[in-house]
Amino acid sequence: MIITMSKIKIDKEKCIGCGSCAFSWEENIKLNEDNKAEVIDSNLEIDESNAQNLVDICPVGAIEKE
C-alpha cells in the first residue's frame, strides 16, 4: 500500500484561532501570539488522510493541502 503525503498551508487571514487544527496535529501546528494557527515546520509532511481531516476540521477553510 502506498501512502501519499501532503504538506499543510494555513491562511492566517482566514484563521479565526479556534485551535481545532492545533489540537488535531499538535506536533506541527500551534497558535501564535496573535491567536492564529501556524505551521511549526513547513517541510514536515502528514499522510493524506490526516491532511484531509485537517482541511475538513477548519470551520473557515483556512487550511489547504500542498
C-alpha positions in Angstrom: 0.0 0.0 0.0 1.4 3.4 -1.0 0.8 6.2 1.5 0.5 9.7 -0.1 2.0 12.5 2.0 1.0 16.2 2.0 2.2 19.4 3.4 -0.2 21.8 5.1 -0.6 25.5 4.5 -2.6 27.9 6.7 -4.1 31.2 5.5 -3.7 33.4 8.6 -6.0 36.0 7.1 -8.9 33.4 7.2 -7.9 31.8 10.5 -10.2 32.6 13.5 -8.0 31.0 16.1 -10.4 28.2 17.1 -7.5 25.9 17.7 -9.1 22.8 16.2 -6.1 22.2 13.9 -3.5 22.7 16.6 -5.3 20.2 18.8 -5.5 17.7 15.9 -1.9 18.0 14.9 -0.2 19.5 18.0 3.2 18.2 16.8 3.3 20.7 13.9 0.6 23.4 14.3 0.4 26.0 17.1 -1.4 29.1 17.9 0.9 32.1 17.6 0.9 35.3 19.7 -2.0 36.7 17.6 -4.0 33.6 18.3 -3.7 32.5 14.7 -2.7 28.9 13.7 0.7 28.5 12.1 2.7 25.5 10.9 5.8 24.9 13.0 7.8 23.1 10.3 6.7 23.8 6.8 8.7 20.9 5.5 7.0 18.3 7.6 4.5 16.1 5.8 1.4 14.3 7.0 -0.3 11.4 5.4 -3.1 12.2 3.0 -5.9 11.0 5.3 -4.8 13.1 8.2 -4.2 16.1 5.9 -7.7 15.9 4.6 -9.0 15.7 8.2 -7.2 19.0 9.0 -8.8 20.6 5.9 -12.2 19.4 6.9 -11.9 20.4 10.6 -11.3 24.1 9.9 -14.6 25.9 10.1 -13.4 28.8 7.9 -11.4 26.9 5.2 -8.1 28.4 6.2 -6.2 25.1 5.8 -5.0 23.8 2.4 -3.0 20.7 1.3 0.1 21.3 -0.8 
